[in-house]
Amino acid sequence: MHVVRPAAGGMKNHLINLIQYTDQTRFDVAVACPPNTALWDELAALGVRTIPISLVGEISPTRDYAAVHSLVKYLHQSGTTILHAHSSKGALVGRLAAMLARTPVVIFTAHNSIFYEEWPGWKKKLFATVEKFLARFTDKIITVSDALKQELMEWEGLPAKQLTTIYNGIEADKFNIKADTKAIRRSLKIPDLGPVVGTIARLAPQKGISHFLKAASLLKEYQVNFLVVGDGPLMETLKQEASELGLQNRVLFAGRREDIAEILSILDIFVLPSVTEGLPLTVLEAMAAGKPVVATRVGGVPEAIVEGKTGLVVAPKDPEALAVALAGLMGERDRLLRMGANGQKHVVEKFTVKMMVDKTMDLYQQLLTEKKLITSKNTDQKIK
């Protein structure tokens, strides 16, 4: 059983891919998540068994207690063997329930930094203490990048043997498409002239979109069209900032879109100006689409981008460095195309869904065998 808070963007896509590619002849899959969410609706459409729990993103003692109570009841009734929690909040509620229900195998995937930069030191220490306690009831913690693994080791003092890195993976073929780019540009009201430099992200503080806008304002003398795709709590604030920077006619906010492959097809450069990251799926998707990437040196981003070969990596919170990198690339069309081709090859070699799921299934198998819940010779038994 997967346990996850309301999830959008990368985490939602990661979970959907993981479930769709799980060997259903070996594992009986269910997901515990909040109802009336995009994730719930998508899971229902796929025919995945879903269990409603009152799990929200922020700490809520009443709802969290109710979520733990519901999970304990379900874990007992279903005889669930593996609980796989996602994100720090899902892991908090999920691991408490698994501890009370004595669920045999407990796994936590950390998708991003759990120590937000803006938190004061005392809050980070408190959170680290809680995480260290819960880690005692966790068989394995999956991190989506080695950088994230190192962070957890440093902050929580966890042994390396309890952590394992499994990179995010994507269905690369879905993003390598032939599209009518002129028609797509027209549908978005993007002028025919000039390259398109864009980002796709949830409009939240950790994605650093404000720094992208500041970099765009430094490139006003260039004939460039800037595109921001995504929705989130900072939408109106960012629109206001773009206006104040004099970018009203240069930056398009396209909102949330499902046609990501088509959006990527019109980009000349993909940008991810994040302040914190795990291993962003959008960077992998952009490379699969044959687009060079300019991103910030945070989390697992440098593990995904081959510097100078598939893209460029710059310091976070540095609009000037971002603008310089973009200006340099826009002046070298051959280099852009070469980086794009290199990126496509790199993703297929290292970041596919099959690789991600195979490694996750191998981990399930390993832990089940270690706990003598199955034998290495008998793999025909279906596991809940």
C-alpha positions as CSV (number, residue, x, y, z in Angstrom):
1,M,0.0,0.0,0.0
2,H,1.3,3.4,-1.0
3,V,0.5,6.3,1.3
4,V,0.7,9.8,0.0
5,R,-0.5,13.3,0.8
6,P,-2.4,15.5,-1.8
7,A,0.2,15.2,-4.7
8,A,0.6,17.1,-7.9
9,G,3.3,17.5,-10.5
10,G,6.4,15.3,-10.1
11,M,5.4,13.3,-7.1
12,K,2.0,12.4,-8.6
13,N,3.6,11.4,-11.9
14,H,6.2,9.3,-10.1
15,L,3.6,7.4,-8.2
16,I,1.3,6.8,-11.2
17,N,4.3,5.5,-13.2
18,L,5.4,3.3,-10.3
19,I,1.9,1.8,-10.0
20,Q,1.3,1.3,-13.7
21,Y,4.6,-0.5,-14.2
22,T,4.5,-2.6,-11.0
23,D,4.2,-6.3,-11.8
24,Q,0.5,-6.9,-10.9
25,T,1.0,-10.7,-10.9
26,R,3.5,-10.3,-8.0
27,F,2.1,-7.4,-6.1
28,D,-1.5,-6.4,-5.1
29,V,-1.4,-2.6,-5.1
30,A,-3.6,-0.1,-3.2
31,V,-3.1,3.6,-2.5
32,A,-4.2,5.5,0.6
33,C,-4.7,9.2,-0.2
34,P,-7.2,12.1,0.2
35,P,-10.3,11.9,-1.9
36,N,-11.5,14.7,-4.2
37,T,-8.0,15.4,-5.5
38,A,-6.4,15.1,-8.9
39,L,-4.4,12.1,-7.8
40,W,-7.5,10.3,-6.5
41,D,-9.4,10.9,-9.7
42,E,-6.5,9.7,-11.8
43,L,-6.0,6.5,-9.8
44,A,-9.8,5.8,-10.0
45,A,-9.7,6.2,-13.8
46,L,-6.8,3.6,-13.9
47,G,-8.8,1.2,-11.8
48,V,-6.4,1.3,-8.8
49,R,-7.9,0.4,-5.4
50,T,-7.9,3.6,-3.3
51,I,-8.5,4.1,0.4
52,P,-9.7,7.5,1.5
53,I,-7.7,9.1,4.4
54,S,-7.8,12.7,5.8
55,L,-4.2,13.5,5.0
56,V,-3.3,17.1,4.3
57,G,0.0,18.7,3.5
58,E,0.4,20.7,6.7
59,I,0.5,19.4,10.3
60,S,-3.1,18.9,11.5
61,P,-3.4,16.9,14.7
62,T,-7.1,16.1,14.3
63,R,-6.9,15.0,10.6
64,D,-3.6,13.3,11.1
65,Y,-4.9,11.3,14.0
66,A,-8.0,10.3,11.9
67,A,-5.7,9.3,9.0
68,V,-3.5,7.1,11.3
69,H,-6.7,5.5,12.7
70,S,-8.1,4.7,9.3
71,L,-4.8,3.3,8.1
72,V,-4.3,1.1,11.1
73,K,-7.8,-0.4,10.6
74,Y,-7.2,-1.0,6.9
75,L,-3.7,-2.5,7.4
76,H,-5.1,-5.0,10.0
77,Q,-8.1,-5.9,7.8
78,S,-6.2,-6.2,4.5
79,G,-3.1,-8.0,5.9
80,T,-0.9,-5.6,4.0
81,T,2.7,-6.8,3.9
82,I,4.4,-3.7,2.5
83,L,3.7,0.0,3.3
84,H,5.4,2.4,1.0
85,A,5.1,6.0,2.1
86,H,5.9,9.1,-0.1
87,S,6.9,12.6,1.1
88,S,7.6,13.5,4.7
89,K,3.9,14.0,5.6
90,G,2.9,10.7,4.0
91,A,5.8,9.1,5.8
92,L,4.9,10.6,9.2
93,V,1.3,9.3,9.1
94,G,2.1,6.1,7.2
95,R,4.9,4.9,9.4
96,L,3.0,5.6,12.6
97,A,0.2,3.5,11.3
98,A,2.5,0.7,10.2
99,M,4.2,0.7,13.6
100,L,0.9,0.4,15.4
101,A,-0.4,-2.3,12.9
102,R,2.9,-4.1,12.9
103,T,3.1,-4.1,9.1
104,P,6.1,-6.3,8.2
105,V,7.9,-4.1,5.6
106,V,8.0,-0.3,5.8
107,I,9.6,1.9,3.1
108,F,9.8,5.7,2.7
109,T,10.6,7.5,-0.5
110,A,12.0,11.0,0.1
111,H,11.2,13.0,-3.1
112,N,12.6,16.3,-2.0
113,S,14.5,18.0,0.8
114,I,12.5,17.7,4.0
115,F,14.4,20.6,5.6
116,Y,13.0,23.7,4.0
117,E,15.5,26.4,3.7
118,E,13.3,29.1,5.2
119,W,12.8,27.1,8.4
120,P,14.6,28.4,11.5
121,G,17.3,26.1,13.0
122,W,15.2,24.9,15.9
123,K,12.5,23.7,13.5
124,K,15.0,21.8,11.4
125,K,16.4,20.1,14.5
126,L,13.0,19.2,15.7
127,F,12.0,17.7,12.4
128,A,15.3,15.8,12.2
129,T,14.7,14.3,15.6
130,V,11.2,13.1,14.6
131,E,12.5,11.7,11.4
132,K,15.3,9.9,13.2
133,F,12.8,8.3,15.6
134,L,10.6,7.2,12.7
135,A,13.6,5.8,10.8
136,R,13.9,3.2,13.6
137,F,10.6,1.7,12.3
138,T,11.6,2.0,8.6
139,D,13.3,-0.8,6.7
140,K,14.6,1.3,3.9
141,I,14.5,4.9,2.9
142,I,14.7,5.6,-0.9
143,T,16.1,8.9,-2.0
144,V,15.6,10.1,-5.6
145,S,19.2,11.4,-5.7
146,D,22.5,10.9,-4.0
147,A,22.5,14.5,-2.9
148,L,19.3,13.9,-1.0
149,K,20.7,10.7,0.5
150,Q,23.7,12.7,1.7
151,E,21.4,15.3,3.3
152,L,19.5,12.7,5.3
153,M,22.8,11.1,6.5
154,E,24.1,14.5,7.6
155,W,20.9,15.8,9.3
156,E,19.7,12.6,10.9
157,G,22.8,10.6,11.3
158,L,21.3,7.7,9.5
159,P,23.6,4.8,8.4
160,A,24.3,4.6,4.7
161,K,23.0,1.0,4.7
162,Q,19.4,2.2,5.6
163,L,19.4,4.5,2.5
164,T,19.3,3.7,-1.2
165,T,19.2,5.9,-4.2
166,I,16.7,5.0,-6.9
167,Y,16.6,7.7,-9.6
168,N,13.2,9.0,-10.9
169,G,12.3,7.6,-14.3
170,I,10.1,8.7,-17.2
171,E,8.5,7.2,-20.3
172,A,11.0,8.9,-22.6
173,D,9.1,8.0,-25.9
174,K,6.1,10.1,-24.8
175,F,8.2,13.3,-25.0
176,N,10.0,12.6,-28.3
177,I,7.2,13.6,-30.6
178,K,6.6,15.3,-33.9
179,A,4.3,18.3,-33.4
180,D,3.0,21.3,-35.4
181,T,5.0,23.8,-33.4
182,K,3.7,26.8,-35.4
183,A,0.1,25.8,-34.5
184,I,1.0,25.3,-30.8
185,R,2.8,28.7,-30.7
186,R,-0.3,30.3,-32.2
187,S,-2.6,28.6,-29.7
188,L,-0.6,30.1,-26.9
189,K,-0.4,33.5,-28.6
190,I,3.4,33.3,-28.8
191,P,4.8,35.4,-31.7
192,D,6.3,33.6,-34.6
193,L,9.6,35.4,-34.3
194,G,12.2,34.7,-31.6
195,P,13.1,31.6,-29.5
196,V,11.0,30.3,-26.7
197,V,12.6,29.9,-23.3
198,G,10.3,28.3,-20.8
199,T,9.8,26.5,-17.5
200,I,7.2,24.0,-16.3
201,A,6.8,23.9,-12.5
202,R,4.4,24.2,-9.6
203,L,4.3,27.9,-8.8
204,A,5.6,27.6,-5.2
205,P,8.5,29.2,-3.4
206,Q,10.9,26.3,-3.8
207,K,10.7,26.4,-7.6
208,G,12.4,29.8,-7.8
209,I,10.2,31.2,-10.6
210,S,10.9,34.8,-9.4
211,H,14.5,34.3,-10.3
212,F,13.5,33.2,-13.8
213,L,11.5,36.4,-14.2
214,K,14.4,38.5,-13.0
215,A,16.7,36.8,-15.5
216,A,14.1,37.4,-18.2
217,S,14.1,41.1,-17.4
218,L,17.9,41.2,-18.0
219,L,17.4,39.8,-21.5
220,K,14.9,42.4,-22.7
221,E,17.1,43.5,-25.6
222,Y,16.9,40.0,-27.0
223,Q,14.0,38.9,-29.2
224,V,12.9,36.1,-26.8
225,N,9.6,34.8,-25.7
226,F,9.3,33.5,-22.1
227,L,6.8,30.9,-21.0
228,V,5.8,29.8,-17.5
229,V,3.6,26.7,-17.4
230,G,2.0,25.6,-14.1
231,D,-0.3,26.6,-11.3
232,G,0.2,27.2,-7.6
233,P,-0.1,29.6,-4.7
234,L,2.3,32.2,-6.2
235,M,0.5,32.6,-9.6
236,E,-0.9,36.1,-8.9
237,T,2.3,37.3,-7.1
238,L,4.4,36.2,-10.0
239,K,2.2,37.9,-12.6
240,Q,2.4,41.1,-10.6
241,E,6.2,40.8,-10.4
242,A,6.4,40.2,-14.2
243,S,4.4,43.4,-14.7
244,E,6.6,45.4,-12.4
245,L,9.7,44.1,-14.3
246,G,8.1,45.4,-17.6
247,L,7.6,41.9,-18.9
248,Q,3.9,42.1,-19.7
249,N,4.3,41.4,-23.4
250,R,7.3,39.1,-23.0
251,V,6.2,36.5,-20.4
252,L,3.2,34.2,-20.9
253,F,1.7,32.4,-17.9
254,A,-0.1,29.4,-19.5
255,G,-1.4,27.9,-16.3
256,R,-1.7,24.2,-15.7
257,R,-1.4,22.1,-18.8
258,E,-1.7,18.4,-19.5
259,D,-0.1,18.5,-23.0
260,I,3.5,18.7,-21.7
261,A,5.0,16.9,-24.6
262,E,3.5,19.5,-27.0
263,I,4.6,22.4,-24.8
264,L,8.2,21.1,-24.7
265,S,8.2,20.8,-28.5
266,I,8.1,24.5,-28.9
267,L,10.8,25.3,-26.4
268,D,14.3,26.2,-27.5
269,I,15.6,26.0,-24.0
270,F,14.1,24.6,-20.8
271,V,14.8,26.3,-17.5
272,L,14.4,25.1,-14.0
273,P,15.4,27.8,-11.5
274,S,14.6,25.8,-8.3
275,V,15.9,26.7,-4.8
276,T,15.5,23.1,-3.6
277,E,14.9,19.8,-5.5
278,G,15.1,16.0,-5.3
279,L,15.4,14.9,-8.9
280,P,12.9,16.9,-11.0
281,L,11.0,14.9,-13.6
282,T,10.6,18.0,-15.7
283,V,14.3,18.2,-16.4
284,L,14.2,14.5,-17.5
285,E,11.2,15.2,-19.7
286,A,12.8,18.2,-21.3
287,M,15.9,16.2,-22.2
288,A,13.7,13.4,-23.5
289,A,12.1,16.0,-25.8
290,G,15.5,16.9,-27.1
291,K,15.8,20.2,-25.3
292,P,18.9,21.7,-23.7
293,V,18.4,22.5,-20.0
294,V,19.6,25.4,-17.9
295,A,18.9,24.6,-14.2
296,T,20.2,25.5,-10.8
297,R,22.8,23.5,-8.9
298,V,20.5,22.1,-6.2
299,G,19.6,18.6,-5.0
300,G,19.9,15.9,-7.7
301,V,19.9,18.3,-10.6
302,P,23.7,18.0,-11.3
303,E,23.2,14.2,-11.2
304,A,20.7,14.5,-14.1
305,I,22.4,17.1,-16.3
306,V,25.8,16.4,-17.8
307,E,27.3,19.8,-17.5
308,G,28.2,21.3,-20.9
309,K,26.9,18.2,-22.7
310,T,23.1,18.1,-22.1
311,G,22.7,21.5,-20.4
312,L,24.2,24.1,-18.1
313,V,24.0,24.3,-14.3
314,V,24.1,27.6,-12.5
315,A,24.0,28.8,-8.9
316,P,20.5,29.1,-7.3
317,K,19.0,32.5,-6.6
318,D,21.3,34.1,-9.1
319,P,19.3,35.7,-11.9
320,E,22.4,37.2,-13.5
321,A,24.1,33.8,-13.8
322,L,20.9,32.4,-15.3
323,A,20.7,35.2,-17.8
324,V,24.3,34.9,-18.8
325,A,23.9,31.1,-19.4
326,L,20.7,31.7,-21.5
327,A,22.2,34.4,-23.5
328,G,25.3,32.3,-24.3
329,L,23.2,29.3,-25.5
330,M,20.8,31.4,-27.6
331,G,23.7,32.6,-29.6
332,E,24.8,29.1,-30.5
333,R,22.1,27.2,-32.5
334,D,24.3,24.2,-33.3
335,R,25.2,23.8,-29.6
336,L,21.6,23.9,-28.7
337,L,20.8,21.1,-31.1
338,R,23.8,19.0,-30.0
339,M,22.9,19.3,-26.3
340,G,19.3,18.3,-27.1
341,A,20.4,15.2,-28.9
342,N,22.8,14.3,-26.1
343,G,20.0,14.8,-23.5
344,Q,17.7,12.3,-25.3
345,K,20.4,9.7,-25.3
346,H,21.3,10.3,-21.6
347,V,17.7,9.9,-20.4
348,V,17.2,6.6,-22.3
349,E,20.5,5.2,-20.8
350,K,19.9,6.3,-17.2
351,F,16.4,7.6,-16.3
352,T,13.6,5.3,-17.7
353,V,10.5,4.2,-15.8
354,K,11.5,0.6,-16.3
355,M,14.8,1.1,-14.5
356,M,13.1,2.9,-11.6
357,V,10.4,0.3,-11.2
358,D,12.7,-2.7,-11.6
359,K,15.0,-1.4,-8.8
360,T,12.0,-0.7,-6.6
361,M,10.6,-4.2,-7.2
362,D,14.0,-5.7,-6.4
363,L,14.1,-3.8,-3.1
364,Y,10.6,-5.2,-2.2
365,Q,11.9,-8.6,-3.0
366,Q,15.1,-8.2,-1.0
367,L,13.2,-7.0,2.1
368,L,10.6,-9.7,1.9
369,T,13.3,-12.3,1.6
370,E,15.3,-10.9,4.5
371,K,12.3,-11.0,6.7
372,K,11.5,-14.6,5.6
373,L,8.1,-13.5,4.3
374,I,9.0,-15.2,1.0
375,T,11.9,-17.4,-0.1
376,S,14.1,-16.4,-2.9
377,K,13.1,-19.5,-4.7
378,N,9.4,-19.0,-4.3
379,T,8.4,-15.7,-6.0
380,D,5.0,-16.8,-7.3
381,Q,3.1,-15.7,-4.2
382,K,1.2,-12.5,-4.7
383,I,2.2,-9.8,-2.1
384,K,-0.1,-7.1,-0.7
